[in-house]
């Protein structure tokens, strides 16, 4: 059994110093114990409060080297009740403090914003809708920067501005799918001293049709013939029975682009052309984008591809590795706070490079190797 340095204990207390204890009666289990055990357990494979309590009992001797466990390990019901009452915004701030103290966020990186539903969090008996969250993912560092729960009677359009207010985005390039292509969201991103790449679809019909007409005309008659400056990047990928060609184009936003005046700092427009051949069948998909900064086509391609990486690096991992879609937590803030635990654990595991293996196997090793767990948790 490895002994945890006192500096680690001090660091934990520092990161959670601003977390309000929601309990009003006499406290049996210190709040620092509850949250620390939960974070460690989720990193090691616990996917519910029963598993957290069991892990705590199994690791009691190790935990006692840096936590005061004179009152023992809380029951799973106690873990549930406390996390149902903790304020998610405070808890998220503490977790992000922990992660960013270990892994500095790269300047100027791409931040992808996208939504995800916790499918089994609905409760038919009380007519409680499934929880839908909008998350921000730092694509280079693979760190969850924040998330906001979408109100039951609202949608991502109202949640994204709340999320943007929470984030430090100066110098970043923010990517959002078509749901977030709204004038106020574009304004908020620029106000945060960041730039945007926003997908445009039918929810902005005038703008979408104008961009489509511009690129259709340029392709038919030729960019050079029309004296249109274009940055172009093309990729080819072949494998697993699929042959795919992607073409990326970026042009300055034309002065006469319909609806242009409403969009803060609209500087360029982009197009992606994706042609895929699989089993002899060919499909073609074309998408259009707004840019507040004229990027090279290669940088534009990176932004588009990394945005969709949030599905594989964050959402897929949460569902497959952390079983998020199977979670039935409903009480108070329990589902939201456990989701924060999962995202923090995923960020910590992805940013540990001492083992060149997948996240699932990293969790398995962390559960049995205290030294490796310390490396993941504290970069020690």
Buried (B, 14 or more C-beta within 10 A) or exposed (E): EEEBBEEBBEBBEEBBEEBEEBBEEEEEBBBBBBBBBBBBBBBBBBBBBBBBBBBBEBBBEBBEBBBEBEEEBBBBEBBBBBBBBBBBBBBBBBBBBBBBEBBEBBEEBBBBBBBBBBBBBBEEEEEEEBBBBBBBBBBEBBBBBBBBBBEEEEEBBBBBBBBBEBBBBEEBBBBBBBBBBBBEBBBBBBEBEBBBBBBBBEEBEEBBBBBBEBBEEBEEEEBEEEEBEBBBBEEEEEEEEEEBBBBBBBBBBEEEBBBBEEBBBBBBBBBBBBBBBEEEEEEEEEBBBBBBBBBEBBBBBBBBBBBEBBBEBBBEBBBEBBBBBEBEBBEBBBBBBBBBBBBBBBBBBBBBEEBEEEBEEBBBBBBEBBEBBBBBBBEB
